[in-house]
């Protein structure tokens, strides 16, 4: 699939890679990357989409049921009897139905709320890093939402503990070899901290890729995600001959939205260089499966489209056949000299009989 640049009204932000020889355009409305090939835009696989393919329904289904039940229970009209017993007051079926239907969307409301918090926290951290790098003239305005504040404070605590010195933030990456693209959160130099559970081996000034998460848990998908970013960066650096040094560490920082739910404001997963090969191999498996699933879906969609087109054609032919018998006009008198053209320029049988009655064919002896 490709998109003609001239035929697409969307605005695409352009990014150059591999010494300016490869151009990607990112559509923030579709959240999709395209590679420019002549006058066409070729969709690229997105890192975050690739790592979503492992099934997380075993965790998400119980969570969705939980938030639905919480919202439903919270909306029930509970009253207390004279004996101090809590009961649900009388409700009509329509009222109960409305409550259940409203609670059914509780999981989406939670996801949207979490996404807004994560977006705000990531946006502030990006602006803070840009300010540290001297690319913003003024420090960003401090957030006011308590959950965003908690996330930001957790990120700062991790930075302070590891003497973080930022090099890049929100850096687009592109793998020419494997055909995917993405956006990593940050690249920095950092040291080990004093916590042996976090950093069992002391080190200094190692190049690290950092990914901030505002989710309630850290998932193994993130290991593959960060490995995909590192591989793309190394590939481009090797091509251009500007590699600084290998990225030795990958840090996943889960920022706590609610401090009362966590012993500290951040949780980390640290992956060393020895973990990279396994994580990237898993990423490539997901990439291959993503493309395979798309191919299978496209094949089945084509079959479904053919069947729908066939059914539509049959229905159209049947309707035309019925109209050719009787177009449904009740006021047709057949007084005009021209034959009726009530069905796609042709006369239906009923109107033709009326017309022939008023315009009998001359008999030739």
C-alpha positions as CSV (number, residue, x, y, z in Angstrom):
1,X,0.0,0.0,0.0
2,X,1.2,3.5,-0.7
3,X,-0.2,7.0,-0.7
4,X,0.2,9.6,-3.4
5,X,1.7,12.7,-1.9
6,X,-0.3,15.0,-4.1
7,X,-3.6,13.3,-3.4
8,X,-3.3,13.3,0.4
9,X,-4.5,16.4,2.2
10,X,-2.9,15.5,5.5
11,X,0.1,17.5,6.8
12,X,3.2,15.4,7.2
13,X,6.2,16.4,9.3
14,X,9.5,15.5,7.5
15,X,12.6,13.8,9.1
16,X,15.8,12.9,7.4
17,X,18.0,9.8,8.2
18,X,21.1,8.1,6.9
19,X,22.9,11.2,5.9
20,X,19.8,12.7,4.3
21,X,19.3,9.8,1.9
22,X,16.1,8.5,3.6
23,X,13.1,10.8,4.3
24,X,10.3,9.8,6.7
25,X,7.1,11.7,7.1
26,X,5.0,11.4,10.3
27,X,1.3,12.0,10.3
28,X,0.3,12.8,13.9
29,X,-3.4,12.4,13.1
30,X,-2.9,8.8,12.0
31,X,0.1,8.2,14.3
32,X,1.8,6.7,11.3
33,X,5.2,6.9,9.6
34,X,5.7,7.0,5.9
35,X,8.9,6.6,3.8
36,X,9.1,8.9,0.8
37,X,9.8,7.0,-2.4
38,X,9.6,9.2,-5.4
39,X,6.1,10.8,-5.3
40,X,4.7,8.1,-3.1
41,X,4.5,7.6,0.7
42,X,5.1,4.0,1.8
43,X,3.7,3.2,5.3
44,X,6.4,2.0,7.8
45,X,5.7,-0.3,10.7
46,X,5.7,1.6,14.0
47,X,7.7,0.3,17.0
48,X,4.8,0.8,19.5
49,X,2.4,-1.0,17.1
50,X,4.8,-3.9,16.6
51,X,5.2,-4.6,20.3
52,X,1.4,-4.5,20.9
53,X,0.9,-7.8,19.0
54,X,1.6,-10.1,22.1
55,X,-1.8,-10.8,23.7
56,X,-2.4,-9.0,27.0
57,X,-6.1,-9.9,27.2
58,X,-5.5,-12.1,30.3
59,X,-4.6,-9.0,32.2
60,X,-6.9,-6.5,30.5
61,X,-10.2,-8.4,30.5
62,X,-10.2,-8.7,34.4
63,X,-9.2,-5.1,34.7
64,X,-12.0,-4.0,32.3
65,X,-14.5,-6.0,34.3
66,X,-13.1,-4.5,37.6
67,X,-13.5,-0.8,36.4
68,X,-17.0,-1.6,35.0
69,X,-18.1,-3.1,38.3
70,X,-16.6,-0.2,40.3
71,X,-18.5,2.4,38.2
72,X,-21.7,0.4,38.3
73,X,-21.6,0.0,42.1
74,X,-20.7,3.6,42.5
75,X,-23.9,4.7,40.6
76,X,-26.4,2.4,42.2
77,X,-28.9,4.4,44.3
78,X,-28.1,3.0,47.8
79,X,-30.2,3.9,50.8
80,X,-30.1,2.9,54.4
81,X,-33.1,1.3,56.2
82,X,-34.3,2.2,59.7
83,X,-32.4,-0.9,60.9
84,X,-29.2,0.4,59.4
85,X,-29.1,-2.0,56.5
86,X,-27.9,-0.8,53.1
87,X,-30.1,-1.7,50.2
88,X,-30.5,-0.6,46.6
89,X,-33.7,1.4,46.1
90,X,-36.3,0.4,43.6
91,X,-35.4,1.0,40.0
92,X,-37.2,0.6,36.8
93,X,-35.7,-1.7,34.1
94,X,-35.0,1.3,32.0
95,X,-33.0,2.9,34.8
96,X,-31.0,-0.2,35.4
97,X,-30.4,-0.7,31.7
98,X,-29.1,2.8,31.4
99,X,-26.7,2.3,34.4
100,X,-25.3,-0.9,32.9
101,X,-24.8,0.6,29.5
102,X,-23.0,3.6,31.0
103,X,-20.7,1.5,33.1
104,X,-19.8,-0.6,30.1
105,X,-17.6,2.2,28.8
106,X,-15.8,2.7,32.1
107,X,-12.6,1.0,30.8
108,X,-12.4,3.5,27.9
109,X,-12.8,6.4,30.2
110,X,-10.0,5.1,32.4
111,X,-7.7,4.6,29.4
112,X,-8.4,8.0,28.1
113,X,-7.7,9.5,31.5
114,X,-4.5,7.6,31.8
115,X,-3.5,8.6,28.3
116,X,-4.1,12.3,29.1
117,X,-1.9,12.0,32.3
118,X,0.8,10.2,30.4
119,X,0.8,12.7,27.5
120,X,1.0,15.6,29.9
121,X,3.9,14.1,31.9
122,X,5.8,13.1,28.7
123,X,5.2,16.6,27.3
124,X,6.6,18.3,30.4
125,X,9.7,16.0,30.6
126,X,10.4,16.6,26.9
127,X,10.3,20.4,27.4
128,X,12.4,20.1,30.5
129,X,15.1,18.1,28.7
130,X,15.0,20.6,25.7
131,X,15.5,23.4,28.2
132,X,18.5,21.6,29.7
133,X,19.9,21.1,26.3
134,X,19.6,24.8,25.6
135,X,17.0,24.3,22.9
136,X,14.2,26.1,24.8
137,X,14.7,29.7,26.1
138,X,12.5,29.3,29.1
139,X,11.9,26.5,31.6
140,X,8.5,24.8,31.1
141,X,5.6,25.7,33.3
142,X,5.2,23.3,36.2
143,X,2.2,21.0,36.0
144,X,-0.8,21.4,38.3
145,X,-2.5,18.0,38.0
146,X,-1.5,15.9,41.1
147,X,-1.0,12.7,39.1
148,X,1.1,14.5,36.5
149,X,3.2,16.1,39.3
150,X,3.7,12.6,40.8
151,X,4.9,11.2,37.5
152,X,7.3,14.1,36.9
153,X,8.7,14.0,40.5
154,X,9.4,10.2,40.0
155,X,11.3,10.9,36.8
156,X,13.3,13.6,38.5
157,X,14.2,11.3,41.4
158,X,15.5,8.7,38.9
159,X,17.5,11.4,37.1
160,X,19.1,12.7,40.3
161,X,19.9,9.2,41.5
162,X,21.7,8.3,38.3
163,X,23.4,11.7,37.5
164,X,21.6,11.9,34.2
165,X,23.1,14.1,31.4
166,X,20.7,14.3,28.5
167,X,21.9,14.2,24.9
168,X,18.6,13.9,23.0
169,X,14.9,13.7,23.5
170,X,11.9,12.6,21.4
171,X,14.3,11.4,18.8
172,X,12.8,9.8,15.7
173,X,14.4,6.5,14.7
174,X,14.3,4.6,11.4
175,X,15.5,1.2,10.4
176,X,16.2,0.9,6.7
177,X,17.1,-2.7,7.0
178,X,14.0,-3.9,8.8
179,X,11.6,-1.2,7.6
180,X,10.2,0.3,10.8
181,X,10.2,3.6,12.6
182,X,9.5,5.1,16.0
183,X,10.1,7.8,18.6
184,X,12.3,7.1,21.6
185,X,11.9,9.2,24.8
186,X,15.5,10.0,25.5
187,X,19.2,9.3,25.2
188,X,21.6,10.2,28.0
189,X,24.8,9.6,29.8
190,X,24.3,8.2,33.3
191,X,26.0,6.6,36.3
192,X,24.9,3.7,38.5
193,X,23.0,4.6,41.7
194,X,23.7,3.6,45.3
195,X,20.8,1.0,45.4
196,X,22.3,-2.5,44.7
197,X,18.9,-3.8,43.7
198,X,18.7,-1.2,41.0
199,X,22.4,-1.1,40.0
200,X,24.3,-4.1,41.3
201,X,27.4,-3.2,39.4
202,X,28.8,0.3,39.8
203,X,29.6,2.2,36.5
204,X,30.0,5.7,35.2
205,X,29.3,7.7,32.0
206,X,27.5,4.9,30.1
207,X,25.3,5.7,27.1
208,X,21.7,4.8,27.9
209,X,18.3,4.9,26.1
210,X,15.5,5.9,28.5
211,X,11.8,5.2,28.1
212,X,9.3,6.8,30.5
213,X,6.1,4.9,31.3
214,X,3.0,6.1,33.1
215,X,1.3,2.8,33.1
216,X,0.4,0.9,36.2
217,X,2.7,-1.9,35.4
218,X,5.9,-2.6,33.4
219,X,5.3,-5.1,30.6
220,X,7.8,-7.3,28.7
221,X,6.6,-5.6,25.5
222,X,8.7,-2.6,26.6
223,X,11.9,-4.7,26.5
224,X,11.2,-5.3,22.8
225,X,10.2,-1.7,22.2
226,X,13.5,-0.3,23.6
227,X,15.5,-2.9,21.7
228,X,13.9,-1.8,18.5
229,X,14.9,1.8,19.2
230,X,18.5,0.9,20.0
231,X,18.9,-1.3,16.8
232,X,17.6,1.5,14.6
233,X,20.0,4.0,16.1
234,X,23.0,1.7,15.8
235,X,22.1,1.0,12.2
236,X,21.8,4.6,11.2
237,X,25.0,5.6,13.1
238,X,26.9,2.8,11.5
239,X,25.7,3.9,8.0
240,X,26.7,7.5,8.6
241,X,29.9,6.7,10.4
242,X,29.0,9.0,13.3
243,X,28.5,6.4,16.0
244,X,29.4,7.9,19.4
245,X,29.6,4.6,21.2
246,X,27.3,1.6,21.6
247,X,24.2,2.1,23.7
248,X,25.0,-0.1,26.7
249,X,21.9,0.3,28.8
250,X,18.2,0.6,28.4
251,X,16.1,2.0,31.2
252,X,12.4,1.6,31.6
253,X,11.1,4.1,34.2
254,X,7.5,3.6,35.5
255,X,6.4,6.8,37.0
256,X,3.8,6.4,39.8
257,X,0.6,8.4,39.2
258,X,-0.6,7.8,42.7
259,X,2.2,7.9,45.4
260,X,0.0,6.2,47.9
261,X,-0.1,3.1,45.7
262,X,3.7,2.7,45.5
263,X,6.5,2.6,48.0
264,X,8.4,5.2,45.9
265,X,7.6,7.5,42.9
266,X,9.3,5.4,40.3
267,X,10.0,1.7,39.4
268,X,12.7,0.7,37.0
269,X,13.7,-2.1,34.7
270,X,17.3,-2.0,33.7
271,X,18.6,-3.9,30.6
272,X,22.3,-4.2,29.9
273,X,24.1,-4.9,26.7
274,X,24.0,-8.6,27.4
275,X,20.2,-8.5,27.2
276,X,19.9,-6.8,23.8
277,X,20.2,-9.8,21.4
278,X,17.3,-11.7,23.1
279,X,15.1,-8.6,23.3
280,X,15.7,-7.6,19.7
281,X,15.2,-11.2,18.5
282,X,11.8,-11.0,20.2
283,X,11.1,-7.7,18.5
284,X,11.8,-9.1,15.1
285,X,9.4,-12.0,15.8
286,X,6.7,-9.5,16.6
287,X,7.6,-7.5,13.5
288,X,7.3,-10.6,11.3
289,X,4.0,-11.6,13.0
290,X,2.6,-8.0,12.6
291,X,3.3,-8.1,8.9
292,X,2.0,-11.7,8.5
293,X,-1.3,-10.7,10.3
294,X,-1.7,-7.7,8.1
295,X,-1.1,-9.9,5.0
296,X,-3.7,-12.5,6.2
297,X,-6.2,-9.7,7.0
298,X,-5.7,-8.0,3.7
299,X,-6.3,-11.3,1.9
300,X,-9.5,-12.1,3.8
301,X,-10.6,-8.5,3.4
302,X,-10.3,-8.9,-0.3
303,X,-12.5,-12.0,-0.3
304,X,-15.0,-10.3,1.9
305,X,-15.1,-7.2,-0.4
306,X,-15.6,-9.5,-3.4
307,X,-18.5,-11.3,-1.7
308,X,-20.1,-8.0,-0.6
309,X,-19.8,-6.6,-4.1
310,X,-21.4,-9.8,-5.5
311,X,-24.2,-9.6,-3.0
312,X,-24.7,-5.9,-3.7
313,X,-24.8,-6.6,-7.4
314,X,-27.4,-9.4,-6.9
315,X,-29.6,-7.1,-4.8
316,X,-29.3,-4.3,-7.4
317,X,-30.3,-6.7,-10.1
318,X,-33.2,-8.1,-8.1
319,X,-34.4,-4.5,-7.4
320,X,-34.1,-3.6,-11.0
321,X,-36.0,-6.8,-12.0
322,X,-38.8,-5.9,-9.6
323,X,-38.9,-2.3,-10.9
324,X,-39.1,-3.5,-14.5
325,X,-42.3,-5.2,-13.5
326,X,-43.7,-2.2,-11.6
327,X,-41.7,0.9,-11.0
328,X,-44.2,2.0,-8.3
329,X,-45.6,5.1,-10.0
330,X,-49.3,5.4,-9.3
331,X,-50.1,8.5,-11.2
332,X,-48.7,7.6,-14.6
333,X,-51.4,8.1,-17.4
334,X,-49.4,7.2,-20.5
335,X,-50.6,10.4,-22.3
336,X,-47.2,11.5,-23.7
337,X,-46.1,10.4,-27.1
338,X,-42.8,9.1,-25.9
339,X,-42.5,5.7,-24.2
340,X,-42.0,5.9,-20.5
341,X,-38.4,5.8,-19.1
342,X,-39.1,5.0,-15.5
343,X,-36.3,2.4,-14.8
344,X,-32.9,3.6,-15.9
345,X,-34.3,4.9,-19.2
346,X,-36.4,1.9,-19.9
347,X,-40.2,1.3,-19.3
348,X,-41.4,-1.0,-16.7
349,X,-44.0,-3.6,-17.7
350,X,-46.9,-1.8,-15.9
351,X,-46.2,1.6,-17.4
352,X,-45.6,0.1,-20.8
353,X,-49.0,-1.5,-20.8
354,X,-50.7,1.8,-19.8
355,X,-48.8,3.6,-22.6
356,X,-49.7,0.9,-25.2
357,X,-53.3,1.2,-24.2
358,X,-53.2,4.9,-25.0
359,X,-50.9,4.5,-28.1
360,X,-52.1,1.3,-29.8
361,X,-49.8,-0.1,-32.5
362,X,-51.3,0.5,-36.0
363,X,-52.4,-2.8,-37.6
364,X,-51.0,-3.2,-41.1
365,X,-53.2,-5.3,-43.4
